[in-house]
Amino acid sequence: MTERTVITPGWGVRSLGALLCLAVVAVHVVDQGGVPGSKTPQYVAVLYYALEIAGVLTAVLLVARGTRLS
């Protein structure tokens, strides 16, 4: 049986990833006209909200210490 070496990214890499996630969220909030936004059709607005929530959650998970999703 072979052993797998798991390389975990350092604090700097995770922080950069979190900042990039939040930048994507910020761009989408500005594009939709703020919160609550005014995108039409309605499904586009819902997908914008889903992307923004996912971006914030991903940023939190990247910054949280000891988070493991496997």
PDB file of N, CA, C and O in Angstrom, chain B, residues numbered from 101:
ATOM      1  N   MET B 101       0.830  -1.160   0.000  1.00  0.00           N
ATOM      2  CA  MET B 101       0.000   0.000   0.000  1.00  0.00           C
ATOM      3  C   MET B 101       0.892   1.247   0.000  1.00  0.00           C
ATOM      4  O   MET B 101       1.870   1.321   0.745  1.00  0.00           O
ATOM      5  N   THR B 102       0.551   2.200  -0.824  1.00  0.00           N
ATOM      6  CA  THR B 102       1.359   3.415  -0.904  1.00  0.00           C
ATOM      7  C   THR B 102       0.739   4.506  -0.036  1.00  0.00           C
ATOM      8  O   THR B 102      -0.478   4.569   0.138  1.00  0.00           O
ATOM      9  N   GLU B 103       1.586   5.345   0.493  1.00  0.00           N
ATOM     10  CA  GLU B 103       1.119   6.464   1.308  1.00  0.00           C
ATOM     11  C   GLU B 103       0.936   7.689   0.430  1.00  0.00           C
ATOM     12  O   GLU B 103       1.721   7.946  -0.483  1.00  0.00           O
ATOM     13  N   ARG B 104      -0.102   8.428   0.721  1.00  0.00           N
ATOM     14  CA  ARG B 104      -0.336   9.675   0.006  1.00  0.00           C
ATOM     15  C   ARG B 104       0.168  10.833   0.836  1.00  0.00           C
ATOM     16  O   ARG B 104      -0.081  10.911   2.039  1.00  0.00           O
ATOM     17  N   THR B 105       0.870  11.719   0.186  1.00  0.00           N
ATOM     18  CA  THR B 105       1.326  12.923   0.853  1.00  0.00           C
ATOM     19  C   THR B 105       0.328  14.032   0.555  1.00  0.00           C
ATOM     20  O   THR B 105       0.062  14.346  -0.605  1.00  0.00           O
ATOM     21  N   VAL B 106      -0.219  14.616   1.606  1.00  0.00           N
ATOM     22  CA  VAL B 106      -1.176  15.696   1.444  1.00  0.00           C
ATOM     23  C   VAL B 106      -0.459  17.009   1.702  1.00  0.00           C
ATOM     24  O   VAL B 106       0.112  17.230   2.770  1.00  0.00           O
ATOM     25  N   ILE B 107      -0.503  17.871   0.702  1.00  0.00           N
ATOM     26  CA  ILE B 107       0.118  19.185   0.827  1.00  0.00           C
ATOM     27  C   ILE B 107      -0.992  20.185   1.103  1.00  0.00           C
ATOM     28  O   ILE B 107      -1.892  20.368   0.283  1.00  0.00           O
ATOM     29  N   THR B 108      -0.926  20.821   2.241  1.00  0.00           N
ATOM     30  CA  THR B 108      -1.930  21.822   2.571  1.00  0.00           C
ATOM     31  C   THR B 108      -1.367  23.212   2.306  1.00  0.00           C
ATOM     32  O   THR B 108      -0.230  23.507   2.674  1.00  0.00           O
ATOM     33  N   PRO B 109      -2.161  24.062   1.669  1.00  0.00           N
ATOM     34  CA  PRO B 109      -1.677  25.408   1.383  1.00  0.00           C
ATOM     35  C   PRO B 109      -1.494  26.216   2.661  1.00  0.00           C
ATOM     36  O   PRO B 109      -2.230  26.039   3.632  1.00  0.00           O
ATOM     37  N   GLY B 110      -0.525  27.085   2.647  1.00  0.00           N
ATOM     38  CA  GLY B 110      -0.239  27.925   3.803  1.00  0.00           C
ATOM     39  C   GLY B 110      -1.254  29.036   3.971  1.00  0.00           C
ATOM     40  O   GLY B 110      -2.159  29.207   3.153  1.00  0.00           O
ATOM     41  N   TRP B 111      -1.086  29.791   5.053  1.00  0.00           N
ATOM     42  CA  TRP B 111      -1.981  30.875   5.389  1.00  0.00           C
ATOM     43  C   TRP B 111      -2.068  31.919   4.270  1.00  0.00           C
ATOM     44  O   TRP B 111      -3.150  32.428   3.980  1.00  0.00           O
ATOM     45  N   GLY B 112      -0.946  32.235   3.651  1.00  0.00           N
ATOM     46  CA  GLY B 112      -0.938  33.249   2.599  1.00  0.00           C
ATOM     47  C   GLY B 112      -1.752  32.846   1.386  1.00  0.00           C
ATOM     48  O   GLY B 112      -2.487  33.659   0.825  1.00  0.00           O
ATOM     49  N   VAL B 113      -1.623  31.597   0.982  1.00  0.00           N
ATOM     50  CA  VAL B 113      -2.356  31.104  -0.183  1.00  0.00           C
ATOM     51  C   VAL B 113      -3.853  31.068   0.117  1.00  0.00           C
ATOM     52  O   VAL B 113      -4.666  31.461  -0.720  1.00  0.00           O
ATOM     53  N   ARG B 114      -4.214  30.599   1.307  1.00  0.00           N
ATOM     54  CA  ARG B 114      -5.634  30.551   1.677  1.00  0.00           C
ATOM     55  C   ARG B 114      -6.222  31.958   1.780  1.00  0.00           C
ATOM     56  O   ARG B 114      -7.360  32.189   1.372  1.00  0.00           O
ATOM     57  N   SER B 115      -5.452  32.891   2.320  1.00  0.00           N
ATOM     58  CA  SER B 115      -5.924  34.272   2.433  1.00  0.00           C
ATOM     59  C   SER B 115      -6.128  34.893   1.060  1.00  0.00           C
ATOM     60  O   SER B 115      -7.118  35.587   0.828  1.00  0.00           O
ATOM     61  N   LEU B 116      -5.206  34.647   0.163  1.00  0.00           N
ATOM     62  CA  LEU B 116      -5.337  35.161  -1.201  1.00  0.00           C
ATOM     63  C   LEU B 116      -6.574  34.581  -1.872  1.00  0.00           C
ATOM     64  O   LEU B 116      -7.323  35.303  -2.530  1.00  0.00           O
ATOM     65  N   GLY B 117      -6.788  33.294  -1.710  1.00  0.00           N
ATOM     66  CA  GLY B 117      -7.978  32.662  -2.274  1.00  0.00           C
ATOM     67  C   GLY B 117      -9.259  33.258  -1.708  1.00  0.00           C
ATOM     68  O   GLY B 117     -10.221  33.484  -2.441  1.00  0.00           O
ATOM     69  N   ALA B 118      -9.271  33.513  -0.398  1.00  0.00           N
ATOM     70  CA  ALA B 118     -10.447  34.108   0.246  1.00  0.00           C
ATOM     71  C   ALA B 118     -10.685  35.520  -0.286  1.00  0.00           C
ATOM     72  O   ALA B 118     -11.826  35.895  -0.554  1.00  0.00           O
ATOM     73  N   LEU B 119      -9.626  36.296  -0.438  1.00  0.00           N
ATOM     74  CA  LEU B 119      -9.770  37.654  -0.982  1.00  0.00           C
ATOM     75  C   LEU B 119     -10.293  37.637  -2.412  1.00  0.00           C
ATOM     76  O   LEU B 119     -11.105  38.482  -2.788  1.00  0.00           O
ATOM     77  N   LEU B 120      -9.837  36.690  -3.200  1.00  0.00           N
ATOM     78  CA  LEU B 120     -10.327  36.582  -4.579  1.00  0.00           C
ATOM     79  C   LEU B 120     -11.802  36.189  -4.613  1.00  0.00           C
ATOM     80  O   LEU B 120     -12.559  36.683  -5.448  1.00  0.00           O
ATOM     81  N   CYS B 121     -12.209  35.306  -3.710  1.00  0.00           N
ATOM     82  CA  CYS B 121     -13.632  34.940  -3.613  1.00  0.00           C
ATOM     83  C   CYS B 121     -14.472  36.161  -3.271  1.00  0.00           C
ATOM     84  O   CYS B 121     -15.525  36.388  -3.865  1.00  0.00           O
ATOM     85  N   LEU B 122     -13.996  36.946  -2.306  1.00  0.00           N
ATOM     86  CA  LEU B 122     -14.740  38.135  -1.906  1.00  0.00           C
ATOM     87  C   LEU B 122     -14.739  39.200  -3.004  1.00  0.00           C
ATOM     88  O   LEU B 122     -15.688  39.978  -3.110  1.00  0.00           O
ATOM     89  N   ALA B 123     -13.687  39.242  -3.819  1.00  0.00           N
ATOM     90  CA  ALA B 123     -13.656  40.176  -4.952  1.00  0.00           C
ATOM     91  C   ALA B 123     -14.724  39.798  -5.975  1.00  0.00           C
ATOM     92  O   ALA B 123     -15.397  40.673  -6.521  1.00  0.00           O
ATOM     93  N   VAL B 124     -14.882  38.511  -6.234  1.00  0.00           N
ATOM     94  CA  VAL B 124     -15.919  38.050  -7.163  1.00  0.00           C
ATOM     95  C   VAL B 124     -17.294  38.420  -6.612  1.00  0.00           C
ATOM     96  O   VAL B 124     -18.163  38.870  -7.358  1.00  0.00           O
ATOM     97  N   VAL B 125     -17.489  38.232  -5.319  1.00  0.00           N
ATOM     98  CA  VAL B 125     -18.760  38.595  -4.689  1.00  0.00           C
ATOM     99  C   VAL B 125     -19.011  40.094  -4.848  1.00  0.00           C
ATOM    100  O   VAL B 125     -20.117  40.499  -5.204  1.00  0.00           O
ATOM    101  N   ALA B 126     -18.007  40.913  -4.591  1.00  0.00           N
ATOM    102  CA  ALA B 126     -18.161  42.368  -4.698  1.00  0.00           C
ATOM    103  C   ALA B 126     -18.523  42.791  -6.119  1.00  0.00           C
ATOM    104  O   ALA B 126     -19.380  43.653  -6.310  1.00  0.00           O
ATOM    105  N   VAL B 127     -17.885  42.200  -7.100  1.00  0.00           N
ATOM    106  CA  VAL B 127     -18.177  42.534  -8.498  1.00  0.00           C
ATOM    107  C   VAL B 127     -19.630  42.195  -8.827  1.00  0.00           C
ATOM    108  O   VAL B 127     -20.305  42.963  -9.512  1.00  0.00           O
ATOM    109  N   HIS B 128     -20.111  41.060  -8.346  1.00  0.00           N
ATOM    110  CA  HIS B 128     -21.483  40.668  -8.633  1.00  0.00           C
ATOM    111  C   HIS B 128     -22.500  41.541  -7.900  1.00  0.00           C
ATOM    112  O   HIS B 128     -23.569  41.827  -8.440  1.00  0.00           O
ATOM    113  N   VAL B 129     -22.183  41.962  -6.690  1.00  0.00           N
ATOM    114  CA  VAL B 129     -23.094  42.861  -5.967  1.00  0.00           C
ATOM    115  C   VAL B 129     -23.194  44.187  -6.706  1.00  0.00           C
ATOM    116  O   VAL B 129     -24.290  44.727  -6.855  1.00  0.00           O
ATOM    117  N   VAL B 130     -22.074  44.718  -7.168  1.00  0.00           N
ATOM    118  CA  VAL B 130     -22.091  45.977  -7.916  1.00  0.00           C
ATOM    119  C   VAL B 130     -22.841  45.801  -9.231  1.00  0.00           C
ATOM    120  O   VAL B 130     -23.616  46.674  -9.624  1.00  0.00           O
ATOM    121  N   ASP B 131     -22.617  44.680  -9.915  1.00  0.00           N
ATOM    122  CA  ASP B 131     -23.253  44.436 -11.211  1.00  0.00           C
ATOM    123  C   ASP B 131     -24.768  44.314 -11.088  1.00  0.00           C
ATOM    124  O   ASP B 131     -25.496  44.735 -11.987  1.00  0.00           O
ATOM    125  N   GLN B 132     -25.244  43.751  -9.999  1.00  0.00           N
ATOM    126  CA  GLN B 132     -26.691  43.583  -9.855  1.00  0.00           C
ATOM    127  C   GLN B 132     -27.365  44.826  -9.302  1.00  0.00           C
ATOM    128  O   GLN B 132     -28.588  44.849  -9.157  1.00  0.00           O
ATOM    129  N   GLY B 133     -26.602  45.851  -8.993  1.00  0.00           N
ATOM    130  CA  GLY B 133     -27.180  47.099  -8.518  1.00  0.00           C
ATOM    131  C   GLY B 133     -27.319  47.169  -7.016  1.00  0.00           C
ATOM    132  O   GLY B 133     -28.207  47.851  -6.504  1.00  0.00           O
ATOM    133  N   GLY B 134     -26.449  46.471  -6.300  1.00  0.00           N
ATOM    134  CA  GLY B 134     -26.492  46.476  -4.841  1.00  0.00           C
ATOM    135  C   GLY B 134     -27.360  45.361  -4.307  1.00  0.00           C
ATOM    136  O   GLY B 134     -27.784  44.456  -5.025  1.00  0.00           O
ATOM    137  N   VAL B 135     -27.611  45.468  -2.994  1.00  0.00           N
ATOM    138  CA  VAL B 135     -28.462  44.475  -2.358  1.00  0.00           C
ATOM    139  C   VAL B 135     -29.772  45.161  -2.056  1.00  0.00           C
ATOM    140  O   VAL B 135     -29.707  46.195  -1.391  1.00  0.00           O
ATOM    141  N   PRO B 136     -30.911  44.741  -2.439  1.00  0.00           N
ATOM    142  CA  PRO B 136     -31.265  43.436  -2.965  1.00  0.00           C
ATOM    143  C   PRO B 136     -31.050  43.277  -4.463  1.00  0.00           C
ATOM    144  O   PRO B 136     -31.182  42.158  -4.959  1.00  0.00           O
ATOM    145  N   GLY B 137     -30.735  44.298  -5.194  1.00  0.00           N
ATOM    146  CA  GLY B 137     -30.447  44.164  -6.618  1.00  0.00           C
ATOM    147  C   GLY B 137     -31.692  44.286  -7.476  1.00  0.00           C
ATOM    148  O   GLY B 137     -32.823  44.286  -6.990  1.00  0.00           O
ATOM    149  N   SER B 138     -31.436  44.390  -8.777  1.00  0.00           N
ATOM    150  CA  SER B 138     -32.554  44.566  -9.709  1.00  0.00           C
ATOM    151  C   SER B 138     -32.318  43.819 -11.013  1.00  0.00           C
ATOM    152  O   SER B 138     -32.622  44.343 -12.084  1.00  0.00           O
ATOM    153  N   LYS B 139     -31.789  42.618 -10.943  1.00  0.00           N
ATOM    154  CA  LYS B 139     -31.548  41.833 -12.149  1.00  0.00           C
ATOM    155  C   LYS B 139     -32.848  41.193 -12.615  1.00  0.00           C
ATOM    156  O   LYS B 139     -33.646  40.711 -11.811  1.00  0.00           O
ATOM    157  N   THR B 140     -33.042  41.197 -13.915  1.00  0.00           N
ATOM    158  CA  THR B 140     -34.164  40.481 -14.510  1.00  0.00           C
ATOM    159  C   THR B 140     -33.620  39.593 -15.609  1.00  0.00           C
ATOM    160  O   THR B 140     -32.619  39.973 -16.217  1.00  0.00           O
ATOM    161  N   PRO B 141     -34.171  38.494 -15.900  1.00  0.00           N
ATOM    162  CA  PRO B 141     -35.301  37.835 -15.268  1.00  0.00           C
ATOM    163  C   PRO B 141     -34.962  37.367 -13.852  1.00  0.00           C
ATOM    164  O   PRO B 141     -33.804  37.405 -13.435  1.00  0.00           O
ATOM    165  N   GLN B 142     -35.973  36.930 -13.130  1.00  0.00           N
ATOM    166  CA  GLN B 142     -35.836  36.605 -11.712  1.00  0.00           C
ATOM    167  C   GLN B 142     -34.811  35.500 -11.453  1.00  0.00           C
ATOM    168  O   GLN B 142     -34.108  35.542 -10.443  1.00  0.00           O
ATOM    169  N   TYR B 143     -34.714  34.505 -12.355  1.00  0.00           N
ATOM    170  CA  TYR B 143     -33.764  33.415 -12.128  1.00  0.00           C
ATOM    171  C   TYR B 143     -32.327  33.909 -12.132  1.00  0.00           C
ATOM    172  O   TYR B 143     -31.475  33.326 -11.461  1.00  0.00           O
ATOM    173  N   VAL B 144     -32.041  34.974 -12.874  1.00  0.00           N
ATOM    174  CA  VAL B 144     -30.690  35.532 -12.883  1.00  0.00           C
ATOM    175  C   VAL B 144     -30.378  36.134 -11.507  1.00  0.00           C
ATOM    176  O   VAL B 144     -29.277  35.967 -10.984  1.00  0.00           O
ATOM    177  N   ALA B 145     -31.355  36.831 -10.934  1.00  0.00           N
ATOM    178  CA  ALA B 145     -31.163  37.410  -9.598  1.00  0.00           C
ATOM    179  C   ALA B 145     -30.927  36.314  -8.565  1.00  0.00           C
ATOM    180  O   ALA B 145     -30.071  36.457  -7.692  1.00  0.00           O
ATOM    181  N   VAL B 146     -31.679  35.224  -8.658  1.00  0.00           N
ATOM    182  CA  VAL B 146     -31.520  34.109  -7.719  1.00  0.00           C
ATOM    183  C   VAL B 146     -30.137  33.488  -7.869  1.00  0.00           C
ATOM    184  O   VAL B 146     -29.498  33.154  -6.871  1.00  0.00           O
ATOM    185  N   LEU B 147     -29.673  33.332  -9.088  1.00  0.00           N
ATOM    186  CA  LEU B 147     -28.345  32.759  -9.313  1.00  0.00           C
ATOM    187  C   LEU B 147     -27.240  33.699  -8.831  1.00  0.00           C
ATOM    188  O   LEU B 147     -26.203  33.241  -8.351  1.00  0.00           O
ATOM    189  N   TYR B 148     -27.453  34.999  -8.956  1.00  0.00           N
ATOM    190  CA  TYR B 148     -26.489  35.960  -8.402  1.00  0.00           C
ATOM    191  C   TYR B 148     -26.397  35.787  -6.887  1.00  0.00           C
ATOM    192  O   TYR B 148     -25.301  35.743  -6.329  1.00  0.00           O
ATOM    193  N   TYR B 149     -27.553  35.687  -6.223  1.00  0.00           N
ATOM    194  CA  TYR B 149     -27.551  35.487  -4.770  1.00  0.00           C
ATOM    195  C   TYR B 149     -26.842  34.194  -4.396  1.00  0.00           C
ATOM    196  O   TYR B 149     -26.068  34.158  -3.440  1.00  0.00           O
ATOM    197  N   ALA B 150     -27.106  33.132  -5.152  1.00  0.00           N
ATOM    198  CA  ALA B 150     -26.464  31.840  -4.867  1.00  0.00           C
ATOM    199  C   ALA B 150     -24.948  31.948  -5.013  1.00  0.00           C
ATOM    200  O   ALA B 150     -24.208  31.418  -4.184  1.00  0.00           O
ATOM    201  N   LEU B 151     -24.485  32.624  -6.051  1.00  0.00           N
ATOM    202  CA  LEU B 151     -23.049  32.789  -6.247  1.00  0.00           C
ATOM    203  C   LEU B 151     -22.429  33.616  -5.125  1.00  0.00           C
ATOM    204  O   LEU B 151     -21.331  33.314  -4.658  1.00  0.00           O
ATOM    205  N   GLU B 152     -23.130  34.652  -4.698  1.00  0.00           N
ATOM    206  CA  GLU B 152     -22.601  35.500  -3.628  1.00  0.00           C
ATOM    207  C   GLU B 152     -22.517  34.746  -2.306  1.00  0.00           C
ATOM    208  O   GLU B 152     -21.530  34.877  -1.581  1.00  0.00           O
ATOM    209  N   ILE B 153     -23.528  33.968  -1.989  1.00  0.00           N
ATOM    210  CA  ILE B 153     -23.507  33.175  -0.762  1.00  0.00           C
ATOM    211  C   ILE B 153     -22.400  32.133  -0.820  1.00  0.00           C
ATOM    212  O   ILE B 153     -21.675  31.936   0.155  1.00  0.00           O
ATOM    213  N   ALA B 154     -22.268  31.466  -1.966  1.00  0.00           N
ATOM    214  CA  ALA B 154     -21.220  30.458  -2.117  1.00  0.00           C
ATOM    215  C   ALA B 154     -19.832  31.088  -2.012  1.00  0.00           C
ATOM    216  O   ALA B 154     -18.924  30.485  -1.440  1.00  0.00           O
ATOM    217  N   GLY B 155     -19.660  32.280  -2.550  1.00  0.00           N
ATOM    218  CA  GLY B 155     -18.371  32.963  -2.473  1.00  0.00           C
ATOM    219  C   GLY B 155     -17.985  33.317  -1.052  1.00  0.00           C
ATOM    220  O   GLY B 155     -16.832  33.148  -0.653  1.00  0.00           O
ATOM    221  N   VAL B 156     -18.952  33.811  -0.284  1.00  0.00           N
ATOM    222  CA  VAL B 156     -18.666  34.165   1.109  1.00  0.00           C
ATOM    223  C   VAL B 156     -18.373  32.907   1.923  1.00  0.00           C
ATOM    224  O   VAL B 156     -17.432  32.891   2.716  1.00  0.00           O
ATOM    225  N   LEU B 157     -19.169  31.854   1.734  1.00  0.00           N
ATOM    226  CA  LEU B 157     -18.937  30.605   2.461  1.00  0.00           C
ATOM    227  C   LEU B 157     -17.575  29.999   2.122  1.00  0.00           C
ATOM    228  O   LEU B 157     -16.880  29.495   3.005  1.00  0.00           O
ATOM    229  N   THR B 158     -17.201  30.049   0.863  1.00  0.00           N
ATOM    230  CA  THR B 158     -15.905  29.527   0.458  1.00  0.00           C
ATOM    231  C   THR B 158     -14.776  30.330   1.095  1.00  0.00           C
ATOM    232  O   THR B 158     -13.784  29.756   1.544  1.00  0.00           O
ATOM    233  N   ALA B 159     -14.918  31.648   1.137  1.00  0.00           N
ATOM    234  CA  ALA B 159     -13.904  32.485   1.775  1.00  0.00           C
ATOM    235  C   ALA B 159     -13.770  32.147   3.254  1.00  0.00           C
ATOM    236  O   ALA B 159     -12.659  32.077   3.780  1.00  0.00           O
ATOM    237  N   VAL B 160     -14.892  31.937   3.921  1.00  0.00           N
ATOM    238  CA  VAL B 160     -14.857  31.579   5.343  1.00  0.00           C
ATOM    239  C   VAL B 160     -14.168  30.229   5.537  1.00  0.00           C
ATOM    240  O   VAL B 160     -13.352  30.071   6.445  1.00  0.00           O
ATOM    241  N   LEU B 161     -14.493  29.268   4.695  1.00  0.00           N
ATOM    242  CA  LEU B 161     -13.869  27.950   4.811  1.00  0.00           C
ATOM    243  C   LEU B 161     -12.373  28.003   4.532  1.00  0.00           C
ATOM    244  O   LEU B 161     -11.601  27.268   5.147  1.00  0.00           O
ATOM    245  N   LEU B 162     -11.962  28.860   3.617  1.00  0.00           N
ATOM    246  CA  LEU B 162     -10.531  28.978   3.322  1.00  0.00           C
ATOM    247  C   LEU B 162      -9.763  29.565   4.503  1.00  0.00           C
ATOM    248  O   LEU B 162      -8.625  29.173   4.764  1.00  0.00           O
ATOM    249  N   VAL B 163     -10.379  30.493   5.207  1.00  0.00           N
ATOM    250  CA  VAL B 163      -9.695  31.161   6.292  1.00  0.00           C
ATOM    251  C   VAL B 163      -9.768  30.355   7.599  1.00  0.00           C
ATOM    252  O   VAL B 163      -8.879  30.453   8.445  1.00  0.00           O
ATOM    253  N   ALA B 164     -10.822  29.570   7.751  1.00  0.00           N
ATOM    254  CA  ALA B 164     -11.004  28.809   8.989  1.00  0.00           C
ATOM    255  C   ALA B 164      -9.859  27.820   9.160  1.00  0.00           C
ATOM    256  O   ALA B 164      -9.476  27.118   8.225  1.00  0.00           O
ATOM    257  N   ARG B 165      -9.331  27.780  10.360  1.00  0.00           N
ATOM    258  CA  ARG B 165      -8.227  26.851  10.645  1.00  0.00           C
ATOM    259  C   ARG B 165      -8.791  25.448  10.847  1.00  0.00           C
ATOM    260  O   ARG B 165      -9.840  25.264  11.465  1.00  0.00           O
ATOM    261  N   GLY B 166      -8.085  24.483  10.323  1.00  0.00           N
ATOM    262  CA  GLY B 166      -8.431  23.081  10.557  1.00  0.00           C
ATOM    263  C   GLY B 166      -9.630  22.590   9.770  1.00  0.00           C
ATOM    264  O   GLY B 166     -10.164  21.524  10.075  1.00  0.00           O
ATOM    265  N   THR B 167     -10.069  23.335   8.769  1.00  0.00           N
ATOM    266  CA  THR B 167     -11.201  22.906   7.970  1.00  0.00           C
ATOM    267  C   THR B 167     -10.733  21.824   7.006  1.00  0.00           C
ATOM    268  O   THR B 167      -9.739  21.977   6.296  1.00  0.00           O
ATOM    269  N   ARG B 168     -11.480  20.731   7.007  1.00  0.00           N
ATOM    270  CA  ARG B 168     -11.150  19.638   6.100  1.00  0.00           C
ATOM    271  C   ARG B 168     -12.435  19.078   5.535  1.00  0.00           C
ATOM    272  O   ARG B 168     -13.331  18.691   6.285  1.00  0.00           O
ATOM    273  N   LEU B 169     -12.532  19.031   4.222  1.00  0.00           N
ATOM    274  CA  LEU B 169     -13.760  18.596   3.567  1.00  0.00           C
ATOM    275  C   LEU B 169     -13.634  17.236   2.900  1.00  0.00           C
ATOM    276  O   LEU B 169     -14.427  16.920   2.013  1.00  0.00           O
ATOM    277  N   SER B 170     -12.690  16.443   3.286  1.00  0.00           N
ATOM    278  CA  SER B 170     -12.562  15.146   2.615  1.00  0.00           C
ATOM    279  C   SER B 170     -12.978  14.000   3.497  1.00  0.00           C
ATOM    280  O   SER B 170     -12.927  12.845   3.074  1.00  0.00           O
TER     281      SER B 170
END
